[in-house]
Amino acid sequence: MHGYSTEDDDVTAAPGGLLDLLRVAAVVLDSEGRIVLWSPESEQLLGYRADEALGQRADHLLVSPDNRLRGRELFAQVRSGDRWAGVFPLQHRDGTERPVEFRTMRLRDGQGSPHLLGLAADARTVRRVERDLALSHSLVDQTPVGIAVFDNDLRWVGVNPALERINGLPEEALLGRRVGEVLPDLDVDAIESRMRLVLASGKSLLDQQTVGRTAAHTEERAYSESYHRIEDADGRVLGLAMAIIDVTERQQAATEVAQARERLSVIADAAVRIGTTLDLHQTARELADVAVPQLADLAAVDVLEAVVAHGTTTAVTPDSYAEFRALAVAAGYLTDAIHAADPVGELAAYSPTRIITQCVSEARPVLVERVDSAMMRRIARDSHAAQTLRTAGVHSYLAVPLVARGEVLGTLSLYRTVNSRAFDEQDRILATELAARAAICVDNARLYGRERIAALTLQRSLLPPSPVGHERLDIAARYLPALSEVGGDWYDVLPLSRGRTGLIVGDVMGKGVQAAAVMGQLSTATRALARLDPSPAELLGHLDDITGSLGETIATCVYAVCDPVKGTCALSSAGHLPPVLVRPDGTAELLEVPGGVPLGVGGVPFGTMEQELPSGSLLALYTDGLVENRTKPIDTGLDTLTRLLLRAQGSLETTSDMLLSTLRPEPDDDVALLLVRTLG
């Protein structure tokens, strides 16, 4: 048999993948053990060229003396017909020994002569490839990540056990088929679109979200998918690999975290937006506005009528009707459902079977997860409202009591329409927290309203009746309480001897019942002192002593004694704003009454100024609520008042109304105003 070898230039070989990685060498020995075939891979493995190896005895060329006996034994074993596989050390052309992995077998040529074929590879390379393959196999089989391999036609060619569990189908049910043929309840179009993109571009796609059902689950699950193109060593596209993770729990956890953050945001928002004023109606509107759209699509606030009308609380028993006053309704979007709630400001009475009555009688939230027709009749005020709510898509309802300091004040009613998620326990907890915070503000507004009514009643009872004209004097007076807190502003007109008239306007620092009570004491003292006919400065001195005995109280006032017979006026001031004098000739000025400290400071004498008051003069006494503006200097208010008095026409009553409507249409402080005109 003649020796021969293969030449690389003569063979066009396709990529061999694993064989190329192992570089498997082929060697053929004749019956004498001489080399008759020597592949190029053999030269790469052992260093000998074909012309150096062919015809040589393998044991002399490739085996060291120490291993020749064992080598000859193995050669004889294979020549006799046995196969042998294992590692045997061969000698490299550079003199070193290399461990070589062998697979050997006997061959026969056309004449029947035996030959020995040896397939050899570097043992270290074989071990490394074996380890890599074992590791890859172990990872693919044991990883909880689902792994799928597709060919270029997007057909399954392999899956690992994790993906079999995710899909609920064995590998044999998938092989050769496309995703949509076996898993139609997934978003097949999106999945295959991603596959084509990765096959065409070679760029991996990571963490792509898919929601759908597989055979393993009856409910929808969320999956994260990553796509990678598979190529061989020469860049030939072999297909596509996909890694799949079931992220349903992770997504649910993320959703829960987002919802928790949203709930905290609602509570933080409520802390800022609810209770900005002590007005009951405004507080109710703020609560309804905070509830939508974060918590509900529609919200209504109804407060018990006793709270609104009388500032008191009344327990609702389980077998009694409940009377509510609707104070606020808000919707997160334009909807007719807002018309199904009780109109704001109207009174409504609900029977014991209604949800809203149950909520206040039991002082606990009532959650209706799914609203059916029977439950809708217990929620809506009438059949028309029930139909409106059904048409708007109301499917879930939650009523929460407004409880403050152990008293039930009303309810917060919440509806869901466009938000498909039903109210749950977390929503109930959030709504209860929201209602509890708002209820304190509602109760503060209730208590303040009750105190304001008491203070206003006391204030008005202590002020004099509408002043009548004194001799040669035309007089008009006004008292306007603040929209928020009632203060201690007052005025009085006092008849004195010899045809004179005493005029006083004052302002007790502070608010509420206490300020009104102090004002009453100073007003009473002024009337008593005026009978003794003291000078203005002496009267203020006595009032200063009285104020000092009332504790930490301060008040300002101006006292004037008008003598229309003489055409004069004596004035003293205790830290009060200057009166305005409009003369008959059409000029006006702020009277510079000698400065004095407020009442209650003590130790500083008061001065008196004499002012001519010819017939037709107009004198204006007032408190700071008329001219003070937080956004402008007080000089601006004084200038405006002076100009308005100069242009005033008509009666003093008309002038008083004009001043109040122009300078203080919505007063944030009390206003006391006294206008006096001398008559001829």
Salt bridges, closest charged atoms under 4 A:
ASP51 OD1 - ARG49 NE 3.27
GLU52 OE2 - ARG49 NH1 3.45
GLU52 OE2 - ARG93 NH2 2.82
ASP59 OD2 - ARG57 NH2 2.91
ASP59 OD2 - ARG72 NE 2.85
GLU73 OE1 - ARG70 NH1 3.59
ASP94 OD1 - HIS92 ND1 3.06
ASP94 OD2 - ARG98 NH2 3.47
GLU101 OE2 - ARG103 NH1 2.90
GLU101 OE1 - ARG127 NH1 2.98
ASP122 OD2 - ARG124 NH2 3.18
GLU130 OE1 - ARG127 NE 2.86
ASP141 OD2 - HIS137 NE2 2.76
GLU181 OE2 - ARG155 NH1 3.35
GLU181 OE1 - ARG177 NE 4.00
GLU192 OE1 - ARG178 NH2 3.10
GLU192 OE1 - ARG196 NH2 3.44
ASP207 OD1 - ARG250 NH2 3.95
GLU219 OE2 - HIS217 ND1 3.82
GLU219 OE2 - ARG221 NH1 3.63
GLU225 OE1 - ARG194 NH1 3.14
GLU231 OE2 - ARG229 NH2 2.50
ASP232 OD2 - ARG236 NE 3.21
ASP246 OD2 - ARG221 NE 3.15
GLU249 OE2 - ARG221 NH2 3.03
ASP269 OD2 - ARG273 NH1 2.82
GLU305 OE2 - ARG325 NH2 2.90
GLU362 OE1 - ARG364 NE 2.56
ASP382 OD2 - ARG381 NE 3.68
ASP424 OD2 - ARG421 NH1 3.06
GLU425 OE2 - ARG428 NH2 2.41
ASP427 OD2 - ARG416 NH1 3.14
ASP427 OD2 - ARG421 NH1 3.16
GLU433 OE2 - ARG437 NE 2.82
ASP443 OD2 - ARG405 NH1 2.46
ASP443 OD1 - ARG446 NE 2.68
ASP492 OD2 - ARG527 NE 2.63
ASP533 OD2 - ARG498 NH1 3.76
ASP533 OD2 - ARG500 NH2 2.55
GLU589 OE2 - ARG583 NH2 2.00
GLU653 OE1 - ARG478 NH2 2.67
ASP657 OD1 - ARG478 NE 3.01
ASP669 OD1 - LYS511 NZ 2.74
